[in-house]
């Protein structure tokens, strides 16, 4: 009997100790700790690479900072200088607005047309879809270097072809004030694959019953496109419009490689000017001010589009 009693004590003791240790933390608390553990990498990354730089930018915008010396408090001097003294800033903003006003509608229109052309089940259509989408996956730097070669007036492809085949003397695209901005926009149109595929997905979601009903009513192809296709695609157009505006105001890599803001600052977009002030002139405080204003501009345009979307975006689905 003594041996049985001792065996029971030995058998039950670890379980009691384990229960004692676990009773100090509830299941809910343990689940919460595991949740925090799994999201900790994201939180750390957000603090280091998002929130930290944002707060630093807000602080530096109120200082004179040249990287070499410590920041000196400036208050609102940078904002006053930018809005009331820097004429080049306003020209830069005008160039950016012009760039966006041409690029965004053009990319949406071309992307929509291409999506409508490949929205078919014809044999071999996947090859055409792949061919049209491939430029979108080319890195922007590599695509810009390709464009630099294509548009070179001496040993490029475009100008010699126009001259030898059609007898047309083409301009120096990237050095002509009238064509430099359009040449940069053409690169964006060439890389239209993402916009095209988003439109294609939207087209394939349109119920076929709507087209059949329109045909019964005697609608022409143009009428079906206008009142069915475009009407049902307004949410997709709305999405591409916002993304296009954001990307246009953040344009930098293509401009930096192709023109560096020239000729005569005709392609000096916002981020290019910010880069010049911050990196080349070491005016980090002023560049930080420009960055904050850019965020405010993009946010304002986005809110404006969202507020007006109820008047033209159709969310009805059959």
VENBEL-V747640 format. One record per residue. RES is the residue in one letter. PSI is psi in whole degrees, -180 to 180 (NA if undefined). Layout:
RES PSI
RES PSI
This chain:
X -37
X -37
X -39
X -42
X -42
X -38
X -39
X -41
X -44
X -38
X -41
X -17
X -49
X -37
X -40
X -39
X -41
X -41
X -35
X -38
X -39
X -20
X -15
X -13
X 121
X 165
X -39
X -42
X -40
X -42
X -40
X -42
X -43
X -37
X -47
X -35
X -42
X -31
X -3
X -43
X -40
X -43
X -44
X -44
X -40
X -43
X -40
X -40
X -6
X -67
X -42
X -54
X -35
X -48
X -39
X -40
X -42
X -39
X -47
X -26
X -18
X 16
X 166
X 115
X 123
X 19
X -41
X -47
X 170
X 151
X 139
X 132
X 132
X -9
X -128
X 18
X -41
X -40
X -43
X -43
X -42
X -43
X -30
X -13
X -28
X 94
X -31
X -30
X -44
X -35
X -40
X -43
X -39
X -41
X -41
X -42
X -42
X -45
X -45
X -39
X -29
X -46
X -47
X -54
X -37
X -44
X -39
X -44
X -48
X -43
X -39
X -44
X -46
X -40
X -39
X -34
X -35
X 5
X 68
X 163
X 24
X 155
X 133
X 7
X -26
X -33
X -42
X -39
X -43
X -43
X -38
X -27
X -26
X -43
X -26
X -23
X -2
X 128
X 141
X -36
X -45
X -41
X -38
X -40
X -39
X -45
X -36
X -39
X -44
X -38
X 4
X 127
X -20
X -57
X 18
X -168
X -39
X -57
X -49
X -36
X -45
X -39
X -47
X -31
X -43
X -5
X 24
X 129
X 104
X 154
X 172
X 94
X -44
X -5
X -1
X 127
X -26
X -18
X -13
X -46
X -39
X -35
X -39
X -40
X -36
X -32
X -41
X -38
X -38
X -34
X 47
X 5
X -43
X -47
X -42
X -45
X -33
X -42
X -39
X -42
X -40
X -39
X -39
X -12
X -9
X 125
X 135
X -23
X -30
X -41
X -38
X -40
X -39
X -38
X -38
X -30
X 0
X 23
X 141
X 175
X -41
X -41
X -39
X -38
X -42
X -49
X -17
X -61
X -56
X -36
X -43
X -17
X -1
X -36
X -37
X -41
X -41
X -45
X -49
X -30
X -48
X -47
X -40
X -42
X -44
X -47
X -36
X -42
X -15
X 10
X 133
X -55
X -48
X -42
X -42
X -41
X -40
X -44
X -17
X 27
X -11
X -178
X 144
X 36
X 21
X -16
X 21
X 85
X 173
X -52
X -32
X -42
X -38
X -43
X -43
X -44
X -42
X -43
X -46
X -42
X -4
X 34
X 71
X -33
X -44
X -40
X -37
X -38
X -44
X -39
X -43
X -41
X -37
X -43
X -42
X -40
X -50
X -42
X -41
X -44
X -40
X -45
X -40
X -45
X -40
X -38
X -33
X -4
X -28
X -22
X -17
X -10
X 127
X 115
X 8
X 135
X 143
X NA
